[in-house]
Amino acid sequence: MENMKIVLFRGSGIRKTIYKGEWWFSVVDVIKAATGSENPNDYWYRMKVRVKDDEKIELSTICRQLKLESSDGKMYETDCSNTEGMFRIVQSIPSPKVESLKRWLARTGYERIQEIEDPELATKRTRALYKAKGYPDAWIEKRMRGIAIREELTDEWKNRGAQEKRDFEILTAEISKATFGVTPTEYKKLKGLQRENLRDHMDDFELIFNMLGERATTEIHRNEDSKGVPKLKEDAKVGGDIAGGARKKLEEKLRRSIVSPQNFKNKRLGRQ
């Protein structure tokens, strides 16, 4: 879910996610943006029927059901198509907005190709996004380093027998419990977050200890050549314990908890 984003097209939210190295877009979101339809699901249904009858083409064959976050914060299987497939779909939409939409899709696809060829571009765009949201430069540096450390860790998990999503959630929770005394779900609840990314609402110390726990876990995996989820889980606890021990020592010295209910939204608004 860390690679899922909401993008804007003329004020309409178009959800997209990366699947097998490329962007896949929500078909109903694109239809709503292109047509202004109040019922894009019905429009999509009728459009598939019309194209099948007129052109003998099954538009559904260029789609894939991928999980996207809905307005209620839950994940649902949603018809999605990649850039090539979406071009084919918008060609069948009789709307003056289609040409603008095609240009937007082409630009997004081109940017993704650029990022694959030069990963530094993706990093620059992420930095610019955080800057635009009002995050300070010092925080952005820590956040970017944390992203790199996280990617390094998940690569190790993939190579050592963990399956994405469920196994990653279990291992991440193990590190978090040992580092902070709470799971990511509990941490988000403490901060009053719902759909937001937890790490985007951590302060400097929270980010630092999070990085320490994940970086220590990565090194333990490599040092012990760990394989299989049970051993990875054991390593995750040890890595988290290292960070958790350091956190507790700092808390004793500061006489306050590092685990904070503060989040970036409240901090930006000057709330305590």
N, C-alpha and C positions, 0 to 999 in steps of 0.2 A: 504493500500500500504506500511505502515511502516514495515510489516512483510514479504515483497517480496524482494528476493535477487538474484544476479547473482553469480553463482558458476562456477568454471573452471574445465574442464576435458580435459587435454592435450591441452590446448590452445584454446579450443572451448567453447563459452559461453553456459551454460545450465541454462535456466531460471527455477526457482522453486518458489512456493508459498505455504503457509500453508492454508489448507482448512479442516475445521472440525478437527483440532488438529493434522494433519499429513502433510508431504511434498507431493506435487504433482508436477511433472516435465513436461516440454514441450516435447512432443513426437518427434517433428521434430528436436529439438535441440539435443536430445539424438541420434537420427538416424544420424544426421550430424556428431556428435562426433564419432560414432561407425563405420560409413562407409566412411566418407570423401566425401559424395555425394554433388555435387554442387547444386542439386535441391532436398532437403530433403522432400519437400511437395509432389513432384511427386513420390518419393521413397515410402513414407508412403501410398499414394493412391494405388500404385501397390502392395505393401506388403499386404494391407488389402484384396485386390482382390485375391492374390495368396493363402493366408492362408485360406480364406473362401472357395476357390475351393478345396484345398488340404486337409485341416484339419477340414473343416466344422465349423470353429470358427469365430465369428464376433469380431475382435479385438476392434472395436469401442465401444463395450459394456463395456469394462473395462476402457473407457476414459470418461472424463467430460470436457465440454467447460468452461474454466476459463479465466478471463482477465489477460493478461500478457503484459508488456511493450515491444513495438517493437523498432527497431533501429531508428525510426522516433520520438520516445518519446511519442507516443500515445498508448493507451490501446486497445487491440484486443482480441476477443474470440479465444482461442487457445486450441487445443486438448492436454489434460494433463492426466497423469495417476499417481497413487500413487506407492510406492515402489513395492508392490506385483504385480500390473498390469504391471509395467515397466519391471520386471523380465520376465514376460510372453512374452512381446513384443520383448525384446532383444534375447530371445531364438530363435526367427524366423529370426534373422539377421545373415547371413553367413559372419562373419567378424572376423579376429584374435583379434580385439580390444574388443570383447564382454566380454571375461573373466575379463579383467581389469575393464570394465564398470560395470559388476555385482558386483565386489568387492567394487567399488565406491558407488553404490547404497546401498549395504548392510551396508557400513560404515555410510553413511548419515542417513539411517533409524535407525541404532543403536544409533547414536548420538542424534537423535530426541527423541527416547525412554528414553535415559538417562536424557535428559533435562526435560521431563515430570515428571520423577520420582524425579529428583533433579534440580529444577529451577536455583540453584546457578551455575550449570555448564554452562547454557546458558549465564549467566551474565559474567562468566570468559571468555568465548569464545568471547563475544562482546568486553570486555576490551582488549583482545589480538589483536582483529582485528583493533581497534582504535590505539593501540600502534604501530602495524605494519605499519599503514598509516602515522605515525609520529606525532600524537597528543600528547601534553604534559600530564603528569600524573594529574596535577591539573585540566586541562580541562576535562579529561576523568572522573574524580570523579563527576564533576558537570553534565556532560552529562548522566552518569549512574543514578544519582539521578533524573534527569529530566525524564528519561525513566520510572522509577518507579512511579513518580508522575503522568505522563501521563496515565500509565496503570490503576492506581487507579481511575483517573477521568473517563476514558472510561468504566470501570466496573460500575461506578455509572450511567453513561448515559444508558448503557444497561439495568440496573435494574430499571430505572426510565422512560422507555418508548421510548427512542431514538432508531432508527434503524441505523445499521452500515452504513458506507460510506456517503451517502448524508446528513443525520442528523448530523453526526460527523463533516463533513466539514463545515456545517452551524454554529454549535456551536463553533468549533475551530476558524473560521473566526471572530465570535463575540468577543471572548476573545482577539484575536490578534489585531483587530481594536481598542479596548478599551485600550489595553496595549501599543501598539506601533504606533497606528494611521494608520496602513496599514493592509490589509488582507495578509494571507500567500502567495497568488499568487503575489500580489504587492510587497511583501518583497523579493520573489525570483527574480523578475524582477529587483529590486533595486540592488541586489547582483550579477546579471548577471548569475543566475542559471537557469537550465532547468529541467533535470531529477533528479538532486541531492536532497538529503534530506536537507531541509532548516536548521534544527537544527544542522546538522553537520557542518554548516558554520556560526554559531553564536559565538560571543566572550563571555567572562565571564559574562559581565553585561547583554547581551541579553539573555543568558541562565538563569540567576538569575531572571530577571523580567518575563520571560516566565514561569518559575516554580512558581513564586509568583502568577501570574494570574490564573494558572491552579489549584494550591493547594487551593487558596482562593475560587475558584468556587466549588471545591469538598466539602469544609467545609460548604459553603452556602447551597448547595443541601441537605446535611445531617441535617443541623440546621433547615431548613425549610421544610424538608421532601418533596422536590419538585417532581412533577410528570408531565409528558407530555412535549413535545418539546417547546411549548410557554413559560412555566415557566422556563425550563432549559435554554432557550435562554436569558430570563430576568436575571437569575442568572449569566450566562456567562458574560454578559455586566457588571454587578456589580463587579464580580471578576476581570475582566480585568481593570475596572476603578480604583480599589484599586492598582493594579500593575502600571497602567498608571500614577496615581497621584504620586507614589513614584519615577517613572522614571523622570517625569517632574521636581520634586524637585532636583534630582541629576543633571539633565542637567543644571538647573539654577546655581548650585554650580560649576559645572565643566566648564560651558560656552561652551558646545559642545553637539551635539546630540548623544544619545546612539544608535539610529537606524543607523546602519553603512552599507555602500555599500561593505565593506571588506568581503572577503570570504576566506575559508581555503586554497583553491588552490592558490590564489594570495599571501596570507601570507607566504605559504610554499616556494613560488618562490621569495619572497622578494619584491613583487610589492605593490604599494600604491594605 
